Amino acid sequence: MNNLFKPKFDNDIMAKEMIAVDNEFKLTRNNDGERLRYLQRKIMTNPKSYFNRLEGGNKQSLECENYREKVMQFYKAHYSLSIAKICLLSEKSLTE
């Protein structure tokens, strides 16, 4: 839980995550459903919509010089408890 509030930005963990993103990209790039969703986003939605900014990446698109520092800058600019949201899913009611 502490990593949500004070992430370490460990190079090894970040490299493993980049590989995981790349593997997910490779699994879905030839998936017909994913291709259809991609086309729907590009054809049927406003190009300026945030919906069109939500896209996958791969190792090539994520690798860049000083990626650790860029991730840290993004974190500092966009992660704050004041804007954080949480979603809980349970079979129990709120009173339980």
N, C-alpha and C positions, 0 to 999 in steps of 0.2 A: 504494500500500500504506500510505503514511503517513496517509492519510485515515481508515483504520480505527482508528488509535490516537490521532490528534489531528485530528478533523474541524474544518473551518473554520466550518461553519454559515453559509456565505455566503448572503445574502438572495436573490440572483439564482438560485443553484443550487437553493435550497429552493423558490422559486416555480416553477421549471421542473419540479421533482419533483412538486409539488402538481398541476400541469397534467397530468403523465404519469399520476398516480394517477387523476385525474378522467377522462382519456381511456380508461384501462383499464376504469374503472367503466362508462362509457357503452357500451363495446364488449361487455361481458359481461352487462349488466342484462337484456337480452332473449334471452340465450342459454339454450335449454331445459336444457342440462346444468347450467349454473350455478344456475338456478332450482330444479332438482331437488335439487342438493346443499344449497342453502339450506334447502329444506323438510325434507330428511333431518336436517340439524343441529337444526332447531327442533322437529321432531316426535319423532325417535328417540333423542335424546341427553339426558343430564342437563343441565338448564339451567345448573347451576353449573360444568359442565365447561369447561376452557380451550378445548376444541374450539369451543364456542359463542361464544367471544370473538374468534376469528379470522374477521374479516369485512373486506370491502373498505370503502373510503371514497370520498368524492368531494370536490370542491373546497369545497362548502358545509359538509360535515361536518369538514373539516380547517381551514378558515379560522377563526381566532379572534384575539382581541386578544393581542398579545405571543406569537405562535406560535413565534417563534425562541427566546425564552427558555424556553418550555415544552418545546420539543424538546431544548434544552441540559440542562434539569433532568432529563428522561427519560433522556438519554444518561448523565449523571453518576450517576443512581440505578441504571441497569440494565445498563450496559456496563462490563465489567471483563475483563481478560485471564484472571483466575482462574476465570471461568465461560464463557469463549469456547470454542466447538467449531469444528472444521474438518472438512470432508468433501471428499475428493479422489476424482475419478473419472477413470480412465484405462484404456486397453486394455492397458497394461503391468502386469506383476506387480510386487509389492513389491520383489523382488530386482533387478529391472531398474532 
